[in-house]
Amino acid sequence: MQINQAILTQLVQNLDIAKISLRTETPLIQIIDRPVLPLPKTVANKVVETIKWTIAGAFLTILFLMAKRFMKRFNQNSVN
């Protein structure tokens, strides 16, 4: 009976040591999905890009001219 108990105690200790060593060897971060390399290149259409930048430039120009007119009127009203 004592021999079986000693063997069981030794097996439990070995199991605990194995669990601890397994925890230290397993990484904390698990890689779920690897990227596909090289990534596909997307080529922008020159016509579409030209139209987008033209609209953006026109918007900024209009915004600048409106701000300039506002400042001009503000300065005229503050002088009078």
PDB file of N, CA, C and O in Angstrom:
ATOM      1  N   MET A   1       0.804  -1.179   0.000  1.00  0.00           N
ATOM      2  CA  MET A   1       0.000   0.000   0.000  1.00  0.00           C
ATOM      3  C   MET A   1       0.857   1.257   0.000  1.00  0.00           C
ATOM      4  O   MET A   1       0.569   2.212  -0.722  1.00  0.00           O
ATOM      5  N   GLN A   2       1.904   1.256   0.806  1.00  0.00           N
ATOM      6  CA  GLN A   2       2.791   2.414   0.869  1.00  0.00           C
ATOM      7  C   GLN A   2       3.568   2.581  -0.432  1.00  0.00           C
ATOM      8  O   GLN A   2       3.871   3.703  -0.837  1.00  0.00           O
ATOM      9  N   ILE A   3       3.888   1.474  -1.083  1.00  0.00           N
ATOM     10  CA  ILE A   3       4.608   1.557  -2.353  1.00  0.00           C
ATOM     11  C   ILE A   3       3.713   2.200  -3.404  1.00  0.00           C
ATOM     12  O   ILE A   3       4.174   3.056  -4.159  1.00  0.00           O
ATOM     13  N   ASN A   4       2.448   1.809  -3.468  1.00  0.00           N
ATOM     14  CA  ASN A   4       1.516   2.404  -4.426  1.00  0.00           C
ATOM     15  C   ASN A   4       1.319   3.899  -4.146  1.00  0.00           C
ATOM     16  O   ASN A   4       1.225   4.708  -5.069  1.00  0.00           O
ATOM     17  N   GLN A   5       1.260   4.244  -2.874  1.00  0.00           N
ATOM     18  CA  GLN A   5       1.093   5.648  -2.510  1.00  0.00           C
ATOM     19  C   GLN A   5       2.332   6.458  -2.918  1.00  0.00           C
ATOM     20  O   GLN A   5       2.199   7.590  -3.383  1.00  0.00           O
ATOM     21  N   ALA A   6       3.503   5.903  -2.752  1.00  0.00           N
ATOM     22  CA  ALA A   6       4.743   6.589  -3.127  1.00  0.00           C
ATOM     23  C   ALA A   6       4.811   6.761  -4.641  1.00  0.00           C
ATOM     24  O   ALA A   6       5.226   7.810  -5.134  1.00  0.00           O
ATOM     25  N   ILE A   7       4.404   5.732  -5.375  1.00  0.00           N
ATOM     26  CA  ILE A   7       4.404   5.810  -6.844  1.00  0.00           C
ATOM     27  C   ILE A   7       3.405   6.874  -7.312  1.00  0.00           C
ATOM     28  O   ILE A   7       3.711   7.667  -8.202  1.00  0.00           O
ATOM     29  N   LEU A   8       2.216   6.888  -6.713  1.00  0.00           N
ATOM     30  CA  LEU A   8       1.196   7.870  -7.076  1.00  0.00           C
ATOM     31  C   LEU A   8       1.672   9.291  -6.761  1.00  0.00           C
ATOM     32  O   LEU A   8       1.446  10.203  -7.556  1.00  0.00           O
ATOM     33  N   THR A   9       2.310   9.486  -5.641  1.00  0.00           N
ATOM     34  CA  THR A   9       2.845  10.801  -5.275  1.00  0.00           C
ATOM     35  C   THR A   9       3.894  11.250  -6.283  1.00  0.00           C
ATOM     36  O   THR A   9       3.909  12.410  -6.696  1.00  0.00           O
ATOM     37  N   GLN A  10       4.758  10.344  -6.674  1.00  0.00           N
ATOM     38  CA  GLN A  10       5.795  10.666  -7.656  1.00  0.00           C
ATOM     39  C   GLN A  10       5.175  10.994  -9.011  1.00  0.00           C
ATOM     40  O   GLN A  10       5.635  11.907  -9.697  1.00  0.00           O
ATOM     41  N   LEU A  11       4.137  10.261  -9.402  1.00  0.00           N
ATOM     42  CA  LEU A  11       3.470  10.536 -10.674  1.00  0.00           C
ATOM     43  C   LEU A  11       2.789  11.901 -10.664  1.00  0.00           C
ATOM     44  O   LEU A  11       2.820  12.618 -11.665  1.00  0.00           O
ATOM     45  N   VAL A  12       2.176  12.263  -9.543  1.00  0.00           N
ATOM     46  CA  VAL A  12       1.524  13.575  -9.427  1.00  0.00           C
ATOM     47  C   VAL A  12       2.568  14.686  -9.503  1.00  0.00           C
ATOM     48  O   VAL A  12       2.331  15.709 -10.146  1.00  0.00           O
ATOM     49  N   GLN A  13       3.703  14.504  -8.868  1.00  0.00           N
ATOM     50  CA  GLN A  13       4.769  15.504  -8.942  1.00  0.00           C
ATOM     51  C   GLN A  13       5.279  15.649 -10.369  1.00  0.00           C
ATOM     52  O   GLN A  13       5.488  16.763 -10.850  1.00  0.00           O
ATOM     53  N   ASN A  14       5.478  14.517 -11.045  1.00  0.00           N
ATOM     54  CA  ASN A  14       5.944  14.567 -12.437  1.00  0.00           C
ATOM     55  C   ASN A  14       4.908  15.249 -13.331  1.00  0.00           C
ATOM     56  O   ASN A  14       5.269  15.992 -14.244  1.00  0.00           O
ATOM     57  N   LEU A  15       3.628  15.002 -13.073  1.00  0.00           N
ATOM     58  CA  LEU A  15       2.569  15.635 -13.854  1.00  0.00           C
ATOM     59  C   LEU A  15       2.581  17.151 -13.646  1.00  0.00           C
ATOM     60  O   LEU A  15       2.430  17.912 -14.601  1.00  0.00           O
ATOM     61  N   ASP A  16       2.759  17.582 -12.404  1.00  0.00           N
ATOM     62  CA  ASP A  16       2.825  19.011 -12.117  1.00  0.00           C
ATOM     63  C   ASP A  16       4.037  19.655 -12.799  1.00  0.00           C
ATOM     64  O   ASP A  16       3.922  20.745 -13.360  1.00  0.00           O
ATOM     65  N   ILE A  17       5.172  19.004 -12.757  1.00  0.00           N
ATOM     66  CA  ILE A  17       6.374  19.530 -13.414  1.00  0.00           C
ATOM     67  C   ILE A  17       6.158  19.607 -14.923  1.00  0.00           C
ATOM     68  O   ILE A  17       6.581  20.573 -15.559  1.00  0.00           O
ATOM     69  N   ALA A  18       5.499  18.595 -15.505  1.00  0.00           N
ATOM     70  CA  ALA A  18       5.219  18.602 -16.935  1.00  0.00           C
ATOM     71  C   ALA A  18       4.276  19.744 -17.309  1.00  0.00           C
ATOM     72  O   ALA A  18       4.461  20.380 -18.348  1.00  0.00           O
ATOM     73  N   LYS A  19       3.262  20.014 -16.473  1.00  0.00           N
ATOM     74  CA  LYS A  19       2.330  21.122 -16.734  1.00  0.00           C
ATOM     75  C   LYS A  19       3.055  22.461 -16.703  1.00  0.00           C
ATOM     76  O   LYS A  19       2.831  23.317 -17.559  1.00  0.00           O
ATOM     77  N   ILE A  20       3.919  22.637 -15.718  1.00  0.00           N
ATOM     78  CA  ILE A  20       4.661  23.893 -15.585  1.00  0.00           C
ATOM     79  C   ILE A  20       5.592  24.093 -16.778  1.00  0.00           C
ATOM     80  O   ILE A  20       5.669  25.193 -17.325  1.00  0.00           O
ATOM     81  N   SER A  21       6.290  23.053 -17.180  1.00  0.00           N
ATOM     82  CA  SER A  21       7.203  23.189 -18.320  1.00  0.00           C
ATOM     83  C   SER A  21       6.441  23.440 -19.611  1.00  0.00           C
ATOM     84  O   SER A  21       6.929  24.159 -20.482  1.00  0.00           O
ATOM     85  N   LEU A  22       5.250  22.861 -19.751  1.00  0.00           N
ATOM     86  CA  LEU A  22       4.425  23.109 -20.929  1.00  0.00           C
ATOM     87  C   LEU A  22       3.966  24.562 -20.964  1.00  0.00           C
ATOM     88  O   LEU A  22       3.953  25.179 -22.029  1.00  0.00           O
ATOM     89  N   ARG A  23       3.593  25.112 -19.824  1.00  0.00           N
ATOM     90  CA  ARG A  23       3.178  26.524 -19.765  1.00  0.00           C
ATOM     91  C   ARG A  23       4.315  27.454 -20.147  1.00  0.00           C
ATOM     92  O   ARG A  23       4.092  28.456 -20.826  1.00  0.00           O
ATOM     93  N   THR A  24       5.519  27.139 -19.724  1.00  0.00           N
ATOM     94  CA  THR A  24       6.646  28.025 -20.039  1.00  0.00           C
ATOM     95  C   THR A  24       7.049  27.919 -21.501  1.00  0.00           C
ATOM     96  O   THR A  24       7.598  28.872 -22.054  1.00  0.00           O
ATOM     97  N   GLU A  25       6.792  26.795 -22.135  1.00  0.00           N
ATOM     98  CA  GLU A  25       7.193  26.618 -23.536  1.00  0.00           C
ATOM     99  C   GLU A  25       6.157  27.141 -24.517  1.00  0.00           C
ATOM    100  O   GLU A  25       6.512  27.495 -25.641  1.00  0.00           O
ATOM    101  N   THR A  26       4.899  27.201 -24.135  1.00  0.00           N
ATOM    102  CA  THR A  26       3.877  27.673 -25.066  1.00  0.00           C
ATOM    103  C   THR A  26       3.909  29.188 -25.132  1.00  0.00           C
ATOM    104  O   THR A  26       4.037  29.851 -24.103  1.00  0.00           O
ATOM    105  N   PRO A  27       3.796  29.748 -26.341  1.00  0.00           N
ATOM    106  CA  PRO A  27       3.841  31.209 -26.477  1.00  0.00           C
ATOM    107  C   PRO A  27       2.552  31.851 -25.972  1.00  0.00           C
ATOM    108  O   PRO A  27       1.488  31.232 -25.971  1.00  0.00           O
ATOM    109  N   LEU A  28       2.673  33.101 -25.546  1.00  0.00           N
ATOM    110  CA  LEU A  28       1.506  33.825 -25.051  1.00  0.00           C
ATOM    111  C   LEU A  28       0.632  34.322 -26.197  1.00  0.00           C
ATOM    112  O   LEU A  28      -0.584  34.443 -26.048  1.00  0.00           O
ATOM    113  N   ILE A  29       1.255  34.610 -27.345  1.00  0.00           N
ATOM    114  CA  ILE A  29       0.522  35.108 -28.501  1.00  0.00           C
ATOM    115  C   ILE A  29       0.375  33.965 -29.492  1.00  0.00           C
ATOM    116  O   ILE A  29       1.361  33.338 -29.880  1.00  0.00           O
ATOM    117  N   GLN A  30      -0.837  33.701 -29.891  1.00  0.00           N
ATOM    118  CA  GLN A  30      -1.096  32.628 -30.839  1.00  0.00           C
ATOM    119  C   GLN A  30      -1.350  33.236 -32.211  1.00  0.00           C
ATOM    120  O   GLN A  30      -2.189  34.126 -32.350  1.00  0.00           O
ATOM    121  N   ILE A  31      -0.636  32.763 -33.218  1.00  0.00           N
ATOM    122  CA  ILE A  31      -0.807  33.252 -34.582  1.00  0.00           C
ATOM    123  C   ILE A  31      -2.052  32.593 -35.153  1.00  0.00           C
ATOM    124  O   ILE A  31      -2.128  31.370 -35.275  1.00  0.00           O
ATOM    125  N   ILE A  32      -3.027  33.425 -35.500  1.00  0.00           N
ATOM    126  CA  ILE A  32      -4.297  32.895 -35.997  1.00  0.00           C
ATOM    127  C   ILE A  32      -4.252  32.722 -37.507  1.00  0.00           C
ATOM    128  O   ILE A  32      -4.628  31.676 -38.035  1.00  0.00           O
ATOM    129  N   ASP A  33      -3.788  33.762 -38.196  1.00  0.00           N
ATOM    130  CA  ASP A  33      -3.787  33.726 -39.655  1.00  0.00           C
ATOM    131  C   ASP A  33      -2.521  34.403 -40.150  1.00  0.00           C
ATOM    132  O   ASP A  33      -2.166  35.480 -39.671  1.00  0.00           O
ATOM    133  N   ARG A  34      -1.854  33.798 -41.082  1.00  0.00           N
ATOM    134  CA  ARG A  34      -0.640  34.372 -41.638  1.00  0.00           C
ATOM    135  C   ARG A  34      -0.997  35.210 -42.865  1.00  0.00           C
ATOM    136  O   ARG A  34      -1.901  34.844 -43.616  1.00  0.00           O
ATOM    137  N   PRO A  35      -0.298  36.334 -43.081  1.00  0.00           N
ATOM    138  CA  PRO A  35      -0.602  37.173 -44.238  1.00  0.00           C
ATOM    139  C   PRO A  35      -0.138  36.504 -45.531  1.00  0.00           C
ATOM    140  O   PRO A  35       0.811  35.721 -45.558  1.00  0.00           O
ATOM    141  N   VAL A  36      -0.836  36.844 -46.575  1.00  0.00           N
ATOM    142  CA  VAL A  36      -0.460  36.338 -47.892  1.00  0.00           C
ATOM    143  C   VAL A  36       0.484  37.366 -48.496  1.00  0.00           C
ATOM    144  O   VAL A  36       0.092  38.505 -48.749  1.00  0.00           O
ATOM    145  N   LEU A  37       1.709  36.968 -48.724  1.00  0.00           N
ATOM    146  CA  LEU A  37       2.707  37.883 -49.267  1.00  0.00           C
ATOM    147  C   LEU A  37       3.143  37.430 -50.639  1.00  0.00           C
ATOM    148  O   LEU A  37       3.211  36.222 -50.865  1.00  0.00           O
ATOM    149  N   PRO A  38       3.431  38.276 -51.534  1.00  0.00           N
ATOM    150  CA  PRO A  38       3.333  39.726 -51.474  1.00  0.00           C
ATOM    151  C   PRO A  38       1.891  40.172 -51.626  1.00  0.00           C
ATOM    152  O   PRO A  38       1.074  39.502 -52.259  1.00  0.00           O
ATOM    153  N   LEU A  39       1.599  41.322 -51.030  1.00  0.00           N
ATOM    154  CA  LEU A  39       0.255  41.863 -51.112  1.00  0.00           C
ATOM    155  C   LEU A  39      -0.027  42.344 -52.533  1.00  0.00           C
ATOM    156  O   LEU A  39       0.877  42.836 -53.208  1.00  0.00           O
ATOM    157  N   PRO A  40      -1.266  42.208 -52.991  1.00  0.00           N
ATOM    158  CA  PRO A  40      -1.566  42.644 -54.358  1.00  0.00           C
ATOM    159  C   PRO A  40      -1.457  44.159 -54.479  1.00  0.00           C
ATOM    160  O   PRO A  40      -1.885  44.895 -53.590  1.00  0.00           O
ATOM    161  N   LYS A  41      -0.886  44.614 -55.576  1.00  0.00           N
ATOM    162  CA  LYS A  41      -0.729  46.045 -55.816  1.00  0.00           C
ATOM    163  C   LYS A  41      -2.004  46.591 -56.436  1.00  0.00           C
ATOM    164  O   LYS A  41      -2.578  46.005 -57.354  1.00  0.00           O
ATOM    165  N   THR A  42      -2.426  47.723 -55.911  1.00  0.00           N
ATOM    166  CA  THR A  42      -3.589  48.384 -56.486  1.00  0.00           C
ATOM    167  C   THR A  42      -3.094  49.611 -57.230  1.00  0.00           C
ATOM    168  O   THR A  42      -2.381  50.445 -56.672  1.00  0.00           O
ATOM    169  N   VAL A  43      -3.474  49.711 -58.475  1.00  0.00           N
ATOM    170  CA  VAL A  43      -3.049  50.827 -59.310  1.00  0.00           C
ATOM    171  C   VAL A  43      -4.226  51.782 -59.435  1.00  0.00           C
ATOM    172  O   VAL A  43      -5.311  51.395 -59.868  1.00  0.00           O
ATOM    173  N   ALA A  44      -4.001  53.034 -59.052  1.00  0.00           N
ATOM    174  CA  ALA A  44      -5.059  54.033 -59.123  1.00  0.00           C
ATOM    175  C   ALA A  44      -5.213  54.502 -60.562  1.00  0.00           C
ATOM    176  O   ALA A  44      -4.235  54.685 -61.287  1.00  0.00           O
ATOM    177  N   ASN A  45      -6.469  54.691 -60.957  1.00  0.00           N
ATOM    178  CA  ASN A  45      -6.768  55.188 -62.289  1.00  0.00           C
ATOM    179  C   ASN A  45      -6.402  56.670 -62.330  1.00  0.00           C
ATOM    180  O   ASN A  45      -6.853  57.441 -61.483  1.00  0.00           O
ATOM    181  N   LYS A  46      -5.590  57.075 -63.306  1.00  0.00           N
ATOM    182  CA  LYS A  46      -5.111  58.453 -63.366  1.00  0.00           C
ATOM    183  C   LYS A  46      -6.247  59.437 -63.588  1.00  0.00           C
ATOM    184  O   LYS A  46      -6.218  60.544 -63.050  1.00  0.00           O
ATOM    185  N   VAL A  47      -7.239  59.055 -64.363  1.00  0.00           N
ATOM    186  CA  VAL A  47      -8.361  59.959 -64.626  1.00  0.00           C
ATOM    187  C   VAL A  47      -9.151  60.195 -63.346  1.00  0.00           C
ATOM    188  O   VAL A  47      -9.503  61.333 -63.034  1.00  0.00           O
ATOM    189  N   VAL A  48      -9.428  59.145 -62.616  1.00  0.00           N
ATOM    190  CA  VAL A  48     -10.191  59.271 -61.370  1.00  0.00           C
ATOM    191  C   VAL A  48      -9.416  60.100 -60.354  1.00  0.00           C
ATOM    192  O   VAL A  48      -9.992  60.955 -59.682  1.00  0.00           O
ATOM    193  N   GLU A  49      -8.122  59.856 -60.238  1.00  0.00           N
ATOM    194  CA  GLU A  49      -7.303  60.618 -59.297  1.00  0.00           C
ATOM    195  C   GLU A  49      -7.253  62.087 -59.686  1.00  0.00           C
ATOM    196  O   GLU A  49      -7.300  62.954 -58.814  1.00  0.00           O
ATOM    197  N   THR A  50      -7.159  62.382 -60.965  1.00  0.00           N
ATOM    198  CA  THR A  50      -7.143  63.769 -61.429  1.00  0.00           C
ATOM    199  C   THR A  50      -8.454  64.468 -61.078  1.00  0.00           C
ATOM    200  O   THR A  50      -8.447  65.613 -60.626  1.00  0.00           O
ATOM    201  N   ILE A  51      -9.566  63.789 -61.283  1.00  0.00           N
ATOM    202  CA  ILE A  51     -10.868  64.371 -60.970  1.00  0.00           C
ATOM    203  C   ILE A  51     -10.993  64.616 -59.466  1.00  0.00           C
ATOM    204  O   ILE A  51     -11.481  65.665 -59.045  1.00  0.00           O
ATOM    205  N   LYS A  52     -10.550  63.644 -58.653  1.00  0.00           N
ATOM    206  CA  LYS A  52     -10.630  63.807 -57.200  1.00  0.00           C
ATOM    207  C   LYS A  52      -9.813  65.004 -56.728  1.00  0.00           C
ATOM    208  O   LYS A  52     -10.294  65.802 -55.923  1.00  0.00           O
ATOM    209  N   TRP A  53      -8.577  65.136 -57.223  1.00  0.00           N
ATOM    210  CA  TRP A  53      -7.722  66.231 -56.782  1.00  0.00           C
ATOM    211  C   TRP A  53      -8.207  67.577 -57.314  1.00  0.00           C
ATOM    212  O   TRP A  53      -8.024  68.604 -56.660  1.00  0.00           O
ATOM    213  N   THR A  54      -8.827  67.580 -58.501  1.00  0.00           N
ATOM    214  CA  THR A  54      -9.392  68.817 -59.034  1.00  0.00           C
ATOM    215  C   THR A  54     -10.547  69.292 -58.164  1.00  0.00           C
ATOM    216  O   THR A  54     -10.645  70.477 -57.845  1.00  0.00           O
ATOM    217  N   ILE A  55     -11.412  68.375 -57.785  1.00  0.00           N
ATOM    218  CA  ILE A  55     -12.543  68.736 -56.916  1.00  0.00           C
ATOM    219  C   ILE A  55     -12.038  69.214 -55.561  1.00  0.00           C
ATOM    220  O   ILE A  55     -12.549  70.195 -55.021  1.00  0.00           O
ATOM    221  N   ALA A  56     -11.040  68.532 -55.007  1.00  0.00           N
ATOM    222  CA  ALA A  56     -10.484  68.947 -53.720  1.00  0.00           C
ATOM    223  C   ALA A  56      -9.846  70.331 -53.828  1.00  0.00           C
ATOM    224  O   ALA A  56     -10.019  71.158 -52.933  1.00  0.00           O
ATOM    225  N   GLY A  57      -9.116  70.595 -54.905  1.00  0.00           N
ATOM    226  CA  GLY A  57      -8.495  71.904 -55.104  1.00  0.00           C
ATOM    227  C   GLY A  57      -9.530  73.001 -55.277  1.00  0.00           C
ATOM    228  O   GLY A  57      -9.378  74.100 -54.745  1.00  0.00           O
ATOM    229  N   ALA A  58     -10.590  72.695 -56.027  1.00  0.00           N
ATOM    230  CA  ALA A  58     -11.650  73.682 -56.221  1.00  0.00           C
ATOM    231  C   ALA A  58     -12.332  73.988 -54.890  1.00  0.00           C
ATOM    232  O   ALA A  58     -12.609  75.151 -54.593  1.00  0.00           O
ATOM    233  N   PHE A  59     -12.600  72.986 -54.106  1.00  0.00           N
ATOM    234  CA  PHE A  59     -13.221  73.183 -52.797  1.00  0.00           C
ATOM    235  C   PHE A  59     -12.349  74.053 -51.898  1.00  0.00           C
ATOM    236  O   PHE A  59     -12.846  74.973 -51.248  1.00  0.00           O
ATOM    237  N   LEU A  60     -11.056  73.764 -51.860  1.00  0.00           N
ATOM    238  CA  LEU A  60     -10.152  74.555 -51.023  1.00  0.00           C
ATOM    239  C   LEU A  60     -10.036  75.988 -51.527  1.00  0.00           C
ATOM    240  O   LEU A  60      -9.947  76.919 -50.727  1.00  0.00           O
ATOM    241  N   THR A  61     -10.035  76.177 -52.852  1.00  0.00           N
ATOM    242  CA  THR A  61      -9.974  77.525 -53.412  1.00  0.00           C
ATOM    243  C   THR A  61     -11.221  78.317 -53.044  1.00  0.00           C
ATOM    244  O   THR A  61     -11.122  79.477 -52.642  1.00  0.00           O
ATOM    245  N   ILE A  62     -12.390  77.704 -53.176  1.00  0.00           N
ATOM    246  CA  ILE A  62     -13.637  78.371 -52.811  1.00  0.00           C
ATOM    247  C   ILE A  62     -13.643  78.705 -51.322  1.00  0.00           C
ATOM    248  O   ILE A  62     -14.056  79.795 -50.925  1.00  0.00           O
ATOM    249  N   LEU A  63     -13.190  77.779 -50.515  1.00  0.00           N
ATOM    250  CA  LEU A  63     -13.125  78.015 -49.075  1.00  0.00           C
ATOM    251  C   LEU A  63     -12.195  79.179 -48.756  1.00  0.00           C
ATOM    252  O   LEU A  63     -12.516  80.013 -47.909  1.00  0.00           O
ATOM    253  N   PHE A  64     -11.049  79.243 -49.424  1.00  0.00           N
ATOM    254  CA  PHE A  64     -10.096  80.339 -49.206  1.00  0.00           C
ATOM    255  C   PHE A  64     -10.690  81.677 -49.626  1.00  0.00           C
ATOM    256  O   PHE A  64     -10.553  82.666 -48.907  1.00  0.00           O
ATOM    257  N   LEU A  65     -11.351  81.719 -50.787  1.00  0.00           N
ATOM    258  CA  LEU A  65     -11.937  82.969 -51.266  1.00  0.00           C
ATOM    259  C   LEU A  65     -13.068  83.443 -50.355  1.00  0.00           C
ATOM    260  O   LEU A  65     -13.218  84.642 -50.120  1.00  0.00           O
ATOM    261  N   MET A  66     -13.861  82.505 -49.844  1.00  0.00           N
ATOM    262  CA  MET A  66     -14.930  82.887 -48.918  1.00  0.00           C
ATOM    263  C   MET A  66     -14.351  83.448 -47.619  1.00  0.00           C
ATOM    264  O   MET A  66     -14.867  84.427 -47.081  1.00  0.00           O
ATOM    265  N   ALA A  67     -13.289  82.834 -47.119  1.00  0.00           N
ATOM    266  CA  ALA A  67     -12.649  83.322 -45.894  1.00  0.00           C
ATOM    267  C   ALA A  67     -12.048  84.700 -46.129  1.00  0.00           C
ATOM    268  O   ALA A  67     -12.119  85.569 -45.260  1.00  0.00           O
ATOM    269  N   LYS A  68     -11.463  84.900 -47.293  1.00  0.00           N
ATOM    270  CA  LYS A  68     -10.865  86.192 -47.625  1.00  0.00           C
ATOM    271  C   LYS A  68     -11.946  87.276 -47.672  1.00  0.00           C
ATOM    272  O   LYS A  68     -11.752  88.372 -47.148  1.00  0.00           O
ATOM    273  N   ARG A  69     -13.097  86.963 -48.307  1.00  0.00           N
ATOM    274  CA  ARG A  69     -14.203  87.924 -48.394  1.00  0.00           C
ATOM    275  C   ARG A  69     -14.758  88.210 -46.994  1.00  0.00           C
ATOM    276  O   ARG A  69     -15.061  89.358 -46.671  1.00  0.00           O
ATOM    277  N   PHE A  70     -14.889  87.188 -46.178  1.00  0.00           N
ATOM    278  CA  PHE A  70     -15.388  87.370 -44.813  1.00  0.00           C
ATOM    279  C   PHE A  70     -14.462  88.283 -44.020  1.00  0.00           C
ATOM    280  O   PHE A  70     -14.923  89.182 -43.317  1.00  0.00           O
ATOM    281  N   MET A  71     -13.165  88.055 -44.131  1.00  0.00           N
ATOM    282  CA  MET A  71     -12.204  88.882 -43.394  1.00  0.00           C
ATOM    283  C   MET A  71     -12.241  90.318 -43.894  1.00  0.00           C
ATOM    284  O   MET A  71     -12.113  91.254 -43.104  1.00  0.00           O
ATOM    285  N   LYS A  72     -12.416  90.502 -45.198  1.00  0.00           N
ATOM    286  CA  LYS A  72     -12.483  91.847 -45.760  1.00  0.00           C
ATOM    287  C   LYS A  72     -13.711  92.582 -45.218  1.00  0.00           C
ATOM    288  O   LYS A  72     -13.610  93.742 -44.820  1.00  0.00           O
ATOM    289  N   ARG A  73     -14.862  91.918 -45.200  1.00  0.00           N
ATOM    290  CA  ARG A  73     -16.083  92.540 -44.670  1.00  0.00           C
ATOM    291  C   ARG A  73     -15.964  92.792 -43.163  1.00  0.00           C
ATOM    292  O   ARG A  73     -16.413  93.826 -42.667  1.00  0.00           O
ATOM    293  N   PHE A  74     -15.373  91.867 -42.453  1.00  0.00           N
ATOM    294  CA  PHE A  74     -15.202  92.016 -41.013  1.00  0.00           C
ATOM    295  C   PHE A  74     -14.336  93.230 -40.696  1.00  0.00           C
ATOM    296  O   PHE A  74     -14.635  93.998 -39.781  1.00  0.00           O
ATOM    297  N   ASN A  75     -13.252  93.396 -41.468  1.00  0.00           N
ATOM    298  CA  ASN A  75     -12.346  94.535 -41.243  1.00  0.00           C
ATOM    299  C   ASN A  75     -13.028  95.846 -41.592  1.00  0.00           C
ATOM    300  O   ASN A  75     -12.806  96.852 -40.917  1.00  0.00           O
ATOM    301  N   GLN A  76     -13.868  95.859 -42.648  1.00  0.00           N
ATOM    302  CA  GLN A  76     -14.581  97.082 -43.026  1.00  0.00           C
ATOM    303  C   GLN A  76     -15.587  97.474 -41.943  1.00  0.00           C
ATOM    304  O   GLN A  76     -15.712  98.653 -41.614  1.00  0.00           O
ATOM    305  N   ASN A  77     -16.299  96.505 -41.392  1.00  0.00           N
ATOM    306  CA  ASN A  77     -17.300  96.789 -40.369  1.00  0.00           C
ATOM    307  C   ASN A  77     -16.656  97.217 -39.051  1.00  0.00           C
ATOM    308  O   ASN A  77     -17.237  98.016 -38.317  1.00  0.00           O
ATOM    309  N   SER A  78     -15.491  96.709 -38.745  1.00  0.00           N
ATOM    310  CA  SER A  78     -14.857  97.061 -37.483  1.00  0.00           C
ATOM    311  C   SER A  78     -14.253  98.467 -37.527  1.00  0.00           C
ATOM    312  O   SER A  78     -14.117  99.115 -36.490  1.00  0.00           O
ATOM    313  N   VAL A  79     -13.887  98.946 -38.737  1.00  0.00           N
ATOM    314  CA  VAL A  79     -13.324 100.277 -38.872  1.00  0.00           C
ATOM    315  C   VAL A  79     -14.423 101.320 -38.725  1.00  0.00           C
ATOM    316  O   VAL A  79     -14.204 102.360 -38.103  1.00  0.00           O
ATOM    317  N   ASN A  80     -15.609 101.058 -39.291  1.00  0.00           N
ATOM    318  CA  ASN A  80     -16.719 102.020 -39.260  1.00  0.00           C
ATOM    319  C   ASN A  80     -17.324 102.051 -37.932  1.00  0.00           C
ATOM    320  O   ASN A  80     -18.275 102.799 -37.704  1.00  0.00           O
TER     321      ASN A  80
END
